[in-house]
Amino acid sequence: MQLDHFILIAMWILGSGGFFLLIPHQIRREGLFALFVFQSFIWICDMFSFYYGLISAPVREFPKATGLPITINCFFYPILFSIYYVHQRKMNNSRFRRIAFFASVTIVTVIDILIERYTQLLEYQTMTWYWMLVYIGFLFFVSQVCCNWFYHQKSYSSKRWITNEN
């Protein structure tokens, strides 16, 4: 049980450090928006998966509040998505974007599998590793689509207003 709490503390330290070190200051606002979008989708989807017993979390921060692990779902995975999203926006080649997407989803899935296998932070009840890969891929895809839509609309409308004023 002590190991699980040290892993949670390490997730907070690595997540915070990764956010501030791997996301440049100029685009940190985009990273924060991506974090919030992913956080909202994972919260909604995990409420159902924990409620219906697909996944459980025996060791968590607030045991009487919800069955969700707050550090993993509301902090660590959203930070990993925001780091991915900010850096994939710089890529011009669609092949590299697809490779980065699948590599990021695979890395998060491997982290999830290691957490499930060696700690008490997560337990798969009826979920298997390949369904978790599909699930995390779905979360990444939906969050990326929403973030791309938001920034495309913002840049489109600002260009439109600039051209109308001139």
ChimeraX attribute file (.defattr): number of C-alpha atoms within 10 A of each C-alpha:
attribute: neighborCount
match mode: 1-to-1
recipient: residues
	/A:1	9
	/A:2	6
	/A:3	11
	/A:4	16
	/A:5	16
	/A:6	11
	/A:7	15
	/A:8	19
	/A:9	13
	/A:10	12
	/A:11	17
	/A:12	16
	/A:13	13
	/A:14	14
	/A:15	20
	/A:16	15
	/A:17	12
	/A:18	15
	/A:19	21
	/A:20	14
	/A:21	11
	/A:22	15
	/A:23	21
	/A:24	14
	/A:25	11
	/A:26	7
	/A:27	11
	/A:28	17
	/A:29	13
	/A:30	17
	/A:31	26
	/A:32	18
	/A:33	14
	/A:34	26
	/A:35	25
	/A:36	19
	/A:37	20
	/A:38	28
	/A:39	21
	/A:40	16
	/A:41	18
	/A:42	20
	/A:43	15
	/A:44	10
	/A:45	12
	/A:46	19
	/A:47	15
	/A:48	12
	/A:49	17
	/A:50	18
	/A:51	13
	/A:52	12
	/A:53	14
	/A:54	15
	/A:55	22
	/A:56	23
	/A:57	18
	/A:58	14
	/A:59	18
	/A:60	22
	/A:61	16
	/A:62	11
	/A:63	12
	/A:64	7
	/A:65	8
	/A:66	14
	/A:67	19
	/A:68	26
	/A:69	22
	/A:70	15
	/A:71	19
	/A:72	19
	/A:73	18
	/A:74	19
	/A:75	19
	/A:76	24
	/A:77	23
	/A:78	27
	/A:79	25
	/A:80	21
	/A:81	25
	/A:82	28
	/A:83	26
	/A:84	22
	/A:85	24
	/A:86	20
	/A:87	17
	/A:88	18
	/A:89	10
	/A:90	9
	/A:91	12
	/A:92	9
	/A:93	9
	/A:94	10
	/A:95	10
	/A:96	12
	/A:97	16
	/A:98	12
	/A:99	11
	/A:100	17
	/A:101	20
	/A:102	15
	/A:103	13
	/A:104	20
	/A:105	25
	/A:106	17
	/A:107	14
	/A:108	20
	/A:109	21
	/A:110	15
	/A:111	13
	/A:112	20
	/A:113	19
	/A:114	12
	/A:115	17
	/A:116	18
	/A:117	13
	/A:118	12
	/A:119	17
	/A:120	17
	/A:121	24
	/A:122	22
	/A:123	21
	/A:124	17
	/A:125	13
	/A:126	12
	/A:127	14
	/A:128	12
	/A:129	14
	/A:130	10
	/A:131	12
	/A:132	19
	/A:133	20
	/A:134	14
	/A:135	17
	/A:136	20
	/A:137	19
	/A:138	14
	/A:139	20
	/A:140	24
	/A:141	15
	/A:142	15
	/A:143	25
	/A:144	21
	/A:145	11
	/A:146	14
	/A:147	21
	/A:148	15
	/A:149	11
	/A:150	13
	/A:151	12
	/A:152	12
	/A:153	12
	/A:154	12
	/A:155	11
	/A:156	12
	/A:157	12
	/A:158	12
	/A:159	11
	/A:160	11
	/A:161	11
	/A:162	10
	/A:163	9
	/A:164	8
	/A:165	6
	/A:166	5
